[in-house]
Structure formats: C-alpha cells, structure tokens
Amino acid sequence: MTASLHHYLVITALGADRPGIVNTITRHVSSCGCNIEDSRLAMLGDEFTFIMLLSGTWNAITLIESTLPLKGAELDLLIVMKRTSAQPRPAQPLTVVVQVEVPDSPHIIERFTGLLDSHGMNIAELVSRIQPGDNAASPQLFIQVTAHSPASQNAAKIEQAFKDLCTELKAQGSINIVNYSQHDEQDGVS
C-alpha cells in the first residue's frame, strides 16, 4: 500500500482490567483490516488504558470508527478516536532520558517537566509511580522522562541544571544524553 493510500486513527480505550481485554481489542482492530503502527498500555489503579495509532485504507479506518464504539460498549470501555496524519518527524538531534527517585510531594513531576521545557525539549514519554515507604520512610516517587530537542542544545547546561534540581529536591537521579548531531559529524569524519 502506498503512503498516499494510508489513513490514520488514534484510539484510546479505557476500562477495568481483566484477562483477554487487550487481545479482544487487537483482534477487532485486525478484523477491520487496520494495522497497529504504535501502541502504549498502562495500568492505573484497577483501570487500564490502551493507546494505539492505527493505519489502513479509508475503508478499514471507517470500519473501525463505526464498529469500535459498539465493541467498546460491549466490553464496558470508554473509547476515544481521532483521525490524524503521519507526518515525517523532524530530526531530533538531542535525546535526554532522566530517571529520578525522590521523596513524594506535590509539584515534583512539574519541576522536572519544567526543567526540560525550559531547555526547549519535547517530552515524548513520561512514566511515574509512587512506591509506598516502609514504617519510617516516606513514599518515594519514581519518574522516568524521555525528551527530544528539534534544535541543537548545550548538553552540558541541561545536565548541570538536572543535577542542580536533584540536589535541591534531595533526589537520586541519572541523566543520559545522546547528541545525534555529534554522532553524525563523527560518522562523517571516519
């Protein structure tokens, strides 16, 4: 199938977790002739959320749009759908992955997302969870963020700002920065 014949649909399904639910959804997607291009699944309390980017012909996407609400009602799922397009992603010369463990308190996640935002980073993935503390220890918040920059950034400044924030918040953290533009330059020199 040529790219011009592809149509795209983003679907989010939210509902109570139970065995076989994801298989039922993916089987329905396949039976409509759609392909799962990208997906994420997360458990939040007793609920699960399943996000998918589907591709297919106009007929396949229209079929899933018309049948999935009925399937969702049958499965007691909240379904949200939105047509989209597949845009070529701009080059992302810098990728940053941070992992943090810190005593839980309000605004912690906001502080780390704000740090990345202040350096022009686009957050691609964010995972957080609270680990209950034992009798004497307070609950710990674990955060993992992956962010990209469409423009060249000073990696040393981002790394120092991250370390300063970890020190301020008494957080244990690590940062991994991959500068693809330097890899390309190095590859071209060899």
Rosetta blueprint (number, residue, H / E / L):
1 M L
2 T L
3 A H
4 S H
5 L H
6 H L
7 H E
8 Y E
9 L E
10 V E
11 I E
12 T E
13 A E
14 L E
15 G E
16 A E
17 D L
18 R L
19 P L
20 G L
21 I H
22 V H
23 N H
24 T H
25 I H
26 T H
27 R H
28 H H
29 V H
30 S H
31 S H
32 C L
33 G L
34 C L
35 N E
36 I E
37 E E
38 D E
39 S E
40 R E
41 L E
42 A E
43 M E
44 L E
45 G L
46 D L
47 E E
48 F E
49 T E
50 F E
51 I E
52 M E
53 L E
54 L E
55 S E
56 G E
57 T L
58 W H
59 N H
60 A H
61 I H
62 T H
63 L H
64 I H
65 E H
66 S H
67 T H
68 L H
69 P H
70 L H
71 K H
72 G H
73 A H
74 E H
75 L L
76 D L
77 L L
78 L E
79 I E
80 V E
81 M E
82 K E
83 R E
84 T E
85 S L
86 A L
87 Q L
88 P L
89 R L
90 P L
91 A L
92 Q L
93 P L
94 L E
95 T E
96 V E
97 V E
98 V E
99 Q E
100 V E
101 E E
102 V E
103 P E
104 D L
105 S L
106 P L
107 H L
108 I H
109 I H
110 E H
111 R H
112 F H
113 T H
114 G H
115 L H
116 L H
117 D H
118 S H
119 H L
120 G L
121 M L
122 N E
123 I E
124 A E
125 E E
126 L E
127 V E
128 S E
129 R E
130 I E
131 Q E
132 P L
133 G L
134 D L
135 N L
136 A L
137 A L
138 S L
139 P L
140 Q E
141 L E
142 F E
143 I E
144 Q E
145 V E
146 T E
147 A E
148 H E
149 S E
150 P L
151 A L
152 S L
153 Q L
154 N L
155 A H
156 A H
157 K H
158 I H
159 E H
160 Q H
161 A H
162 F H
163 K H
164 D H
165 L H
166 C H
167 T H
168 E H
169 L H
170 K L
171 A L
172 Q E
173 G E
174 S E
175 I E
176 N E
177 I E
178 V E
179 N E
180 Y H
181 S H
182 Q H
183 H H
184 D H
185 E H
186 Q H
187 D H
188 G H
189 V H
190 S L
